[in-house]
Amino acid sequence: MSLSNHHDRTITYQIVSWEELIALVDAHVLRRLQLPNAKLLMDTYVKDMVGESSNDRNDRAIRVAARWYQSHLGESVKVLLITNDRDNKRKAIEEGLNAETVESYVRSLAQPGLLDLVVVPTSGDVSMEDVDDHRPSKKKVIYNEHKPMSEITSGLRCGIYHQGKLRVNRYNPFEAYVGSESIGDEIVIRGRSNMNRAFDGDIVAVELLPQDQWHESKSFIADDDEEEEEDVHLVPNSADDAPRNTNSTQSTVGSSAPSISSRPVGRVMGIIKRNWNSYCGSLQPMPMPAGSGGVAHALFVSKDRRVPKIRIQTRQLENLVNKRIVVAVDSWDVLSRYPSGHYVRTIGDIGDKETETEVVLIENDINTRPFSTQVLACLPPLPWTLSPEDLANPNRQDLRQVRVFSVDPPGCRDIDDALHCTLLPNGNFEVGVHIADVTNFVHPGTPLDEEAAQRGTSVYLVGQRIDMLPKPLTEDVCSLRADVERLAFSVIWEMTPDADVISTRYTKSVIKSCAAMSYVEAQARMDDSRLVDPLTVDLRNLNSLAKIMRQRRCERGALTLASAEVKFEIDSETHDPLDIGIYQIREANQMIEEFMLAANVSVAEKILKHFPLCSLLRRHPSPTKEMLEPLLRTASSIGLNLDVSSSKALAESLDNAKSNDPYFNKLIRILATRCMTQAVYFCSGDLTFSEYYHYGLAASLYTHFTSPIRRYADVVVHRLLAAALNIAKLPPIFQDGPQLTGIADNLNYRHRNAQMASRASVELHTHIYFKTRPTDTEARIVKIKANGFIVFVPKFGIEGPIYLTPKGDKGGDWVVDEVHQRVTKPGTNISYAILQTVRIHMEVVEPQPHRPKLQLTLI
């Protein structure tokens, strides 16, 4: 409802119910009329009418309230009822009220740009001008109506329907999966029709198809004209990132007959909870309409391939072409192939690095807002120095005389962790892991704590870091920099030279690091036999212990997986990539990793002992047989036998996977990595002990303690550990199970998004690098398709499609041998097999104007 006075001032309210209308009345209106609230409530109260729906009563109550205002405010103020409900508008006009639709009201403001922001009404509301495409093909019913919630609830109760979150395949938007607890398996949803207008992340009700419809057709590289082609991307680091392959039975050689899947296949019958968001992308190229200023219809294509195209209408088409824009979804009618939405805002030009980086951040819901004044007010006075109270604290041990040092990536300024390794008189070692005491500065329930909890994690892009905490903490007060006194939380072991733990203790501490080294510097010290200074000796002793610890972990079944982590050399002025290569892992990296893992395990054991129902832990679910099936099929096709009965068996099999090809073992480990799920945070009271297991580390208990500057999970664990040591009281939130579960869920969401944003940033910079550097290089075939294959490029850590047939040709004369993972052209000796080395050309091309893409072709 809108109130306007003779000074042309307008007060607009969005009203949901008549009670809300009364509650939202401006105080100045009542003061002007000199009427109490009670009088207003009495005059505008409406009784229920027989046969009247709650919605109709609500509309009637709003009309009564609008009439009351008009009669009491007089002619000096115009009361306008804004509604998109046809019936409500008609009745308002019949009752003598001024009434308009949202569109007509916005149009009256004489600001055409605002019209693009108006939500497109659903079919039951007043239709906007030219809102639909009236081509005959749009008139037919394309999707089934969603079942009403009452029917869904009944169907779930009796087992006809199954509830779960729909996840669309990142590499094939025509395939989705719904994890269902009711059947204990993942239900496959194939095709837009069976997805039935569900979006990625929607909570849906699914009906299983008859088992004879659980078939699969041949697998193709996506090149449908209605969707983006499969593109070049980073090598997946888990099954959550990887393209799915749900074939679970082998077809005969050269057969094109569909095979029956052992996994259930279903269709969406209703939406329980929508997950519509705003999406980043661009308008599909189209000819500019004649004239200007009128309404143009366009299709929006999201950068996220999981999102279907969205139909929008705009009066500023010429300003939106070749731009990255944000669009929101409004509705999806059964008669429409695409959902309807509206333009929200413009980000910038397609291909501009700053624009594309902002798209990455928006797509992954990364909070880039500056820290508020309330948050910054929580920081300690700067410059911060150690106080006498800190030293006098009986719960804090003074370790400033201990030779503590840190080893981190080059240029690291947010130093979370440091170590020491002291030889004891009895020949054992005292080894300490010292972690920044962030909770000394981030107190529960403060604006700073709430902001950190919401952000969840720092986000690392190429050449850019988005902090979880303000920089004065991350780079100064909490950072364990060299030659400054800092507060820490320490885990200290006594170890034998054989890395047997004699004792473990935990303490708050004060440290003064003597050196902040990079991995390269630490490795150079250890490798230089001429150096025998105390710091270098400490490094070598730590490395010797770490090697023994690592060997024992592997013997227990910990997996040594592989990933193709990319690093860039960045131009200091333009910030463009100058060089690209695979990040090299050194012994120094593995040494630090080993002691961080040990500290995390020790702390997990400690906090769970004291708080068995409210500890924040981290688990890594075992991969299912279906998840490992692509790895097993590939291994079988090359005569490699992999035992996947346990993590230990798989680890031994991977160790024994050898070939004359020096890269073979790493390639198999990369393929194994993409079969794994991601590790997740959870509250110990939500699961049984057997479910705590961390498959990748072969650890019965695990948590995150060692990076509180950049991970909020570690902040929570620090509070648990302090309470377990009786250093501090456990905050009240730990007594609220559902809230703890919510924290864990948000941490998983934020951690996942941070990883995806980091990957997208690397892909963006890879694209920028190759834009001016066409390259020929070697690649390995990692997946066979009927019309081509997917290759992995080891030098650059990316993978992408190679087409053997022209676009649109579904296989042509090529025949796929599923058993031996080979594609052959009959009548010739031309064939390509899994893991085969091929030479390819990499180049950025523009198949459409302003739509550059990295393309791989065979040489």
N, C-alpha and C positions, 0 to 999 in steps of 0.2 A: 504494500500500500504506500502511496505517496501523498504527502501533505505539502501544499504550496501556498505561500502567502503573497500579498500584493507587492512585496519587495522582490519577487521572483526567487525566493529562497525555497528549496525543496528538501524535505526530510523524507527519506525512503526507508521502508522497513521490509524485510523479507519475512513473511508471516507463515508459520506452519499451522498454527491453531489459534482459535480466538482467545484462549487463555494466554498464549504467548503475545498476542496483539496487546492485550491489556497490560501485561508485564512490561512491554517495551515502550509504553507511552512515555514521551518526554515529560519530565517534571514541569517544564515551563508551560506546557499546555494546561495541565491541571491547575497550576498557580494562576494562569491567566483567567481560567473559568471559575476559579475559587470554588472548586468542587472536590470533595474527598474521594479517595479511591472507591470507597464503599458505594457511593452514589453511581459512579461509572459502572461498577460491576453489576449493580442491581438493574440499571437501565438497559444493559446490553446482554443480560443473561437470556439464553434461549433453551427452551425445553425440547427434549427428544420428541419427534413425531413418529407415529406408528408407520412402519415400513420405510423409514428414512435411513439411509446408510450413514455411517459415521463421517464419511467424506462429504456427503451432502449437508449434514448438520454443521460440519466445520465451515463449509462455504457459506451457509446461511448465517452463521454467527459472525463471520467476517463482514458480510454485507450489512448486518444490523449495526455492527460497530462503526462501519464507514458512514452509515446514515446518521448515527449519533454524533459523530464528529462534525459532519456537514451542518447539522442543525444547530449545534452549540457553538461552532466557530464562526458561522455566518458567511457572508459573501466575500469577506476579505481573504479567505483561505479556500483554495480549491482542493477538495479531497478527491483523489483519483485511485480507483481500485485497479490494480494490475494483475491480470490472470491470463494464463494460457488455456484455461478450461473453457470450452465453447459454451457449455450450459451455464456455468457460473457468470460468464460475461453477459450472456443474453438476459438472465434474470436480473442482474445488476442494472442494466440499461432499462428494463421494464419497470424497475422499482425507482427510477429517477436518478440513479447514480451515474457518475462519469466512470467509464470502464474502458480499458485498452489492453491489448496483448503486450507482452514484453517487447516484441519487435516493433510494434507501432509506437510505443513509448520511446524506445531508443531512437527510432527514426525521427521523432519529433524534436530530438535534441540537436539535429542538423550536424551531426558528426559521423559521416559515413563509415569511418574506420571502426567505430564502436559496433556496427552491425555484424562484423565478422566475429565478434566475441560472444554473440548471442547464441545460447544453446539451441540446437535444432530440436524441436519438440518431437515427442513420440507420436505414433499414428493416431492416438486417442486425443491429442491436443489440437489446438488451432494450427493449421499448417502454415508454414512460412511461405513467402512468395517464391514460387518455383523451387520448392525445397527438394522435390524428387525428380529423378530422371524418368521421363515418361515413355522411354522406348518399350515396345511390346515385351521384350525379353525380361523386363523388370517386373512385369505384372504377375508372373507365375510364382507360386509358392516354392521357395528354394530350400527352406529349413522347416523342421518340425517345430510346432509350438512347444515351449517349455512346460513341463508339468507343474501344476500349482503346488505350493508348499505342503498343503495338507496331504496330497497324493504322494509327494516325495517322502514325507515323514512316515506315512503308512508303508510305503514300499521299502524303505530302509529297515523298518522294524521287522518286516516279514522276510527280508533277504532278497527281494526282487531287485532292489537297487543297492549300489555300493557307493559310499561317500569317500571323497579324497580330493587332494589338490591336483589340478591339472598342470602338467609341465610340458611345454611344447619343445620338441627337439630343436636345438639351436641351429642345426645344420640341415634340417628337413622340416620346414614349417607345416607340412602336411601330416606329420606324425606327432602324437603326444602320448603321455603316460600318466596314469592316475594310480598312485600308491594307495592300496586298499587294505585296511586292517581286517576287514570282515572276511576277506578270502586269503589274506596273508601273501599277496602277490601284487605285482604291478600289472595293471590292465592297459593294454595297448589300444590307442584310439587312432584310426587311420582315416585321413581325408577330412576336408572341411565339413562335409555333410555330417559325418559322425561326431565331429567336434561340436557341431550345432551351436555356433556363435559363442563358444566359450573362449576366453582369453587365458594366456599363460598366468598361472597364479590363482585362477578362480577355484573356489570350492564347489565341486559339482557332484551330481548324482548320476551314476553310470549304470546302464543295463548291459549285461553280457550278451554277446551275439551267440547264436547256436555254434557249437564247436566245429561244424563242417564249414563255417565261414571264417575260421581262424587262419585263413590261407594268406600267403604272401606271393607277390609277383617278383619278377627280377628287379634287382637293385640298379638304379641309374644315377648318374650324376645329375643333380637338379638343373634343369635349364628351361623350365616352363615359362612361357611368355608372360604368364600372369604373376610370376614371382621373380625375385632376384636370382641370378645364377649362383651356384655354389662358389664361394670366393676363397681367396688365399688367406690363411689365418695362422696364428701360432699353434704349435703342436699342443694338443690338450694335455693337461696335467692330471686329469682324473676322469672317471666315467661321467661325472656331472658336466664336464666340458666337451666330451668326445661325441662325435656323431654316433647315433645308435645303429646297431645292426641286429635286428631281432630274429633273423633266420636261425632256427635251431635244429633243422634237419637238412640233410644234404640232398640236393636234387641230382638227377643223373647227369652225366657229362653231356653238355650241349643242350640239355633240356630247358624249355621255356615254360614248362608247366609249373603252376604255383605249388609251393610246399605248405604243409600244415605246421603251424607253430605250436609249440608246447605252452606258450604263454597266452593267457586269456585276452580276448579282443572284445571291445565293447563300443558303446555309443553313449553320448551325453544326453540325458533325458531332462535335466533341469539344472539351474544355477542356484546354489544355496547361498553363496556370497561372492559378489563381484570383486574383481581386482583391477578395475579400470584405472589407468593413470594418464598423465600427460606424456606424449611421446615425441621424440626428436626425429626429424627426417627432412624430406623435401617433396615437392610436388612432382608427380610423374610428368615427363616432358609432354607438351601438348601444344597445338597451334593456338596462337593468341586469337580470341574472338574479335569480330569486327566491332568498332566503336570502343568506347571506354566508359567506365563508371557504372556499368550494369553488373548484374549478378552472374558470375561465372562458376561453373561446376568443375571441380578438379579432384584427382585422386592423390592422396597423400601416401607416400611410401616411407615407412619407418626405417631408421638405421638398424633397428633390431628386427631380424628376419622372422622372429617368432610372432610379430604383430602383423595382422592382415592389413591390407590397404584400407584407408579410411576416406570416405567420401565427405568433402567439405564444399561449401559455397563461399565465394569471396567477391568483394567489390574492389579489391586491390591486387588482382592477379599479376599485373605487370611488376608490382613491387615484391612479389613472392617467388617468382621463378628464379631458379638457380640460387636459392637461399636455403639455409638450414632454418627450419621453423619448428615451433612447438604446437602440437594439435592435441585437443582433448576429445575423448569419445563421449557421445551423448546417448546413443541408442543403436540397436541393431534389429531391424524388422525382419520377419520371416520372408518378406517379399524382396529383400535386398541382398545382393551378393556380398556387399561390403557394409560395415558399420558406418553410421553417420557421426560426424563430429564437427568441431569448430576450431578455427584458428585462434591461438592464444598469443603468441609473440614471435618475433624474428630474432634469431641468434646471430646470424652473419652469413657471409658468402660461403658457398660450397667449396671445399678444398683449402680454405684459409686455416692455418694451423691453430690459431687461437679459437676460432669458431669450432673446429672439430674437437679440440680438447674440451671445450665447454660442453659439447654434445656428449662426450664420454662421461663427464661428471654428472650431467643431468640424467642420462640413461641409467646410471648405476646409483642414483639417489645419494650422491656424495655431498655432504654439507660443506659448503665453501664460504658460508657467511662469516664475517669477522666476529671475533669473540665480543660479547656484549660488555658494557661497562660493569654490569653486575658480576659477570664472570671474572673480569680483570680485577675487580675490587677484592677478590678472594686471594690474590697473589700476595706473597710476603713483600715487605719493603725492599727495594733494590738500591744499591747492591747488597745482596744477601751475604752474610758471613756467619760462621759458626759461633753460637752463643755459649756463655758459661753454663747456662741451663742444659744445653745439649750434652756437654761434657760431664755434667754432674748427674745426669740421668742414670740411675743404677741399672736400667734395662738396656743401656747402650754401651757397648764395649769399645774402648779406644784402640783402634788398629792402625793408627797413623804411622807407627814405626815398622809395620809389616810392608814388605816389598810387593805392592799391588800394582797391576798393570792391566791394560785393556787391549784387545785385538778386534778390529772392526773393518768394514769396507772402507776404501779410501774416501777421505773427505767427510766421514761421519761426524756429526756434531751432537746428535742426540744419543749419547753413550749410556745405554742401560746397564751394562754389565762389566765387571772386571774380575780378575782372578789373582790368587797368589799360590805359590807352591814352595813350602819351607821344609828343608831336610831337618828331621828331629834327631836328638841324640841317640835314640834307639834304632835309627836306620830307617824308620818309617817317614812318611811325608804328611805334613799338614797341608791340605788343599782347601782353599776357600773360593766360593763363588759369591761375589758381592754385587747386589742388585740395587739400583737407585731406589731410595726410600721415598717414593712418590706419595704414599699415604700420609707422610708427615706434613705434606702441604695440601693434599686434596682430602678434605674432610667430608664425611657422609652427609648427604642432604643439602649441601651448599650448592649455589648456582654453578660453581666450577665442577663439582662432582656430577650434577645432573647433566651438564653439557657433555662431559666426557662419557657418561653412560649412554647418552643418545648417539654420539658419534661412534663409539665402540672401538675404533681403531684409527691409527694414522693411515693415510693413503699415499702410496709411492708411485708417482708417474715418472716418465723419462724426464729428468732434469727438474723435477718439481715434487715437493712434499706438502701434503695437506695434514696438518697436525691435529691430533686428538686433544692436546693440551696447548695452552699459549706458549709461544717461543721462549719467554723468560724462564719457564720451567724446563722445557724440553732441551734447550741449548745451553742453559746456564745453571740455574739453581739445582736441578736434579741430575744434570749430565755429569758423569764421572770422568771429567776432564783431567788431564795431567797437571800435577803440581798445585792443585787446589784441594782444600778440605771439603769433603762431601759426606752426607749422611747416606747410609746403606742398610740393607737388610741382607744378612749373610747366612749362608749354609756352609758349614765347615766340617770336613771329614778328616779323620786320621786314617791313612791308607798304607798298606804295606807296599813294597816295591812291585808286588804282583797285582796291585790294584784291588786287594781285598779290603773292604771297609771294616775298620776296627770300631769306630764310633762316629756318631753324627750329632752335631749340635746346631742350633739356630739362634741367632741373636741380631738385634739392631746394633749398628756399629757406626764408627766414624773412620773414614779411610782418607788417604792422600795418595792418589795414583802417581807412580813415578814415570809412567810412559803410556802414551796412547798411540799404539801402532796400527798400521794397516795389515791385512793378511799378507800382502807381498813383503812388507818389511819384516814381519815376524818369521815368515818362511826363509827369507834371506839370512836372518840371524842364525836360525837353526841349521841351515845348510853350509854356513861358512865355518869350516873347522878351525879357522884361526881365532875365532871369537870364543873366549872362555870366561867372559864377565858374568857376574851373578845373574843378571836378567836373562841372558842367553841360556845359561845353565837351567834356570827355572823353566824356560820355555821347553827345553829338551826333555826335562823330567816330566813335565805335564804331557808332552807329546807321547812319551813312552807309556805313561799310564793310560792315556786316551786310546792308544792302539790296542792295549790289552782289553780295555772296557768295550771297545768296538767289536773285537773278536768274540767276546762273550755274548754280546747282544746278538750278533749274527748266529752264533751257535744255538741261542734260544729260539731263533726263528725270525729275528728282525730282518726286514727286507731292505736290500740295497737297490733302490729304484733309480731311475735316471730321468732327467728332464733336459730340455734344450733351452736353458736360460740364456737370454740374449743380453748383451751389453752394447752400449753406444759410446762413441767418442763424439762429444757435442761441441759445436762451435760456440765459443764464449760470447760472441757478439750477436750472431743471428739465432743461436740456440737450435740450429738445424743439425742433423746428424752428419758427421764427417766420415765415420766408419762404423761398421757393424760386425759383430762376431759372437761366438758362444762364450759365455762366462766360464772361466777356468776355476775348478775347485782344487784347492791345494790341501796339503796335510794340515796347514794352520787352520783352514776352515773347519776341517773334520775334528780337529782337536777342541776348538771352542764349542762346536756342536755337541760333542760327547759330554762335556761337563755341564752344559746347559740342560741336556736331557737328564743327566743324573740329578741335578738340582730339582728339576720339575718332578721327577719320580719321588724323590725324598720328601718334598713338600706335600705331594698328593697323599702319601702314606700318613704323614703327620696330621694334616687337617681332617682326613677321613676318620682317623682314630678318635678324634675329639668331637667331630661333627658329622656323624654318619648319615644324617638326613638332609643337610643343607650345604654340603661342600660343592663347589663348582669344579667339575672335572672335565676331561676331554677324552672322547672315545673315537675309535676308528672301526666302524663295522666291517666284518669280514665280507669280501665280495661274494655275490651269489654265483651259482653255476652259470646262469645266463650272462652275467657280466664278464665272466672269464672266457666264455665261448668263442669270441672273436680271436683271442690270443691262442686258444687251443687249436682252433681251425687253421690259423696261420702256421703254428708250430708243426701241426700234423702234415700240412702240405709240403713242408721242406724236410720231413723225416725227423723232426725234433720231438722228443717225448718230454712233456712237462707234467710233473706231479703237483696238483693243486689241492691236495687233501688237507693241507694246513699251511700256515705261513712258513713254517720251517721247511716243509717239503718243497714249497715253491722256491724258497731262497736257495736251497741246494740245487734244484733244477736249473735255476738261472745261473748259478755259479758254474754249472757243467755245460752250459750252452756255448759251445765253442765252434769256431770255423776258421778257415784260412783268411777270411775277411776280418781285418783288425777292428772294424766298426760293428761287426755282427752282434756281439754281446750287448753293446750299449743300445743297439736298435731294438733287440728283444726286450730289454729292460724298459725302454721307452714305451713299447707296446703294452707291457705289463702295467706300467704306471697308469695308463689311460683306462684300465679296467677297474681301478679302485674307486670307491666312493671317497668323498672328502671326510676328514675328521671333523667332529662337531663337539661343541660345549653342551653340558647337561648338568642338571642338579641331581646329586647322588640319591635323593629321596624319590626320584621319579622312575628309577630303573632298578633291576636286581643286580647283584654283584657280578654275575656272569656277563651282563651286558656292558660292564665298564671297560671291557678289554679293548686295547689298542692294537689292532691287527698289524699295522705297518711296523710298529716298534716292538711287537711281541711283549707288551707290558700289560700286566693286570690292572695297573693304576697309572694314570698320567694326568697332569694338569699344566697350566701355564703360569709361571711365577717370574720368569726372567726378563720380561720386557714391559714393565708397567708404564714407561714413558709413552709407548706406542700402542698398548693393548689394554682395554679396560678390564678384560678378564683377569689379568695379572693384578690389577688394583683390588679387585674383589678377593682374590686369593691371598694377597698381602694382609688384608683385614682378617681373613680366616686364620692365617698363621699367627698374627699378633694376638688374637683372642685365644688360640690354642696354647700360647706361651704365657697367658695371663698378663700380657703387656697392655692390652686394651680390651674394652668391652665389645662384644659382638653387636653391630648395629641392629636395630629392631627389624629391618627388612629381611634378615635371615630367618625370622620366625614366620614369614609369609611365603609359603610354598608356591602358590600361583605366581606371585610377583618374581620370585627367583627364577621360575621357569620362563617367565616373560623376558627377564634379563638375558638368560641363556639363548633364547630364540632371537632376540635382537642382536646379540653378539654374533651368532651364526650368520644372520642376514647381513650385518655390516662387514664381517670378515669376508664373506663370499663376494659382496659387491666391491670391496676394495681390491680383491684379487682380479675380478673381471675388469675393473677400471684400469688396473696396472697392465693387464694383457692388451686391452684396447689401445692404451697409450703406446705400447711397444709396436703393435700392428700399425698404428698411425705413423710412427716415426720410420718404420720399415718401408712403408709406402712412400714417404717423403724422400727417403734415401734412394730408392730405385727410380724415382721420377726422373732423375737426371743421369742415372747410371744403369743402362741396360746391361745385363750380365748373362754369361753362359756358365753353367756350373753342373755338378753332379747331383742327382737325386735318387732316392730309393722308393720303390713302389711299396706302399703300405696297405692298399686296399684295392681290390679288383672290382670294377663295375662293368655292366653290359655295354656301355658306350664309351668306356675309358677307364681311367684309374686315378687314384689319389697318390700323390708323391710327397715324400718328406725330404726337405732340403737341409742336410745336416749343418752346412756352413752358416746358415742364417736362422735355423730353428723354426722354420715355417713349413706348412703343408698346403697343398691346393690341388685342384683338378687338372688333369690332362685329358683332353677329348680326342677320341679316335674317330669320331663321326661328326658331321656337321650338326650344328645346333638344331634340335627338333627331331633328329634321326635317332630313334630309340634302339640303337645297337647295330642296325644294318646287317652286314654279313659276319660280324664278329660273334664268336661263340664262347661262352664262359664255362670253364671247367671248375665247378665249385670245390670238388674234392682236392684238386691240385692247385687251386687258386691261380688260374691261368686264363688269359683271354687270347683267342687265336682267330686268325682270318683263314677260313677254309680254302684249300687249294694253293696256299702259300706256306712258306716257312716262317712267316711273321707271327710272333707270339710274345706276350709279356707276362711275367710271373711275379708273384709276391716276393718282396725284398730284392728284386732285380735292380741293378744300377742302370740308370738311363741318363743321358745328357739332355739338359733342358735349357731353354732361353727364358729369361725373366725380364719383363718390360712393363712399364705402366702405359696403358692405352686408354683411349676415350671412345668406347663403343657408341656413346651418346654424348652430345656436347655437355661440358661441365660435369661429366660423370666418370672421372678417371678410376681405373681399377688395375691392380697388379695381375698380369696374365702370364701363365706358364704354358710353354709349347715345347714339343719334342724337337730336337735338332736332328 
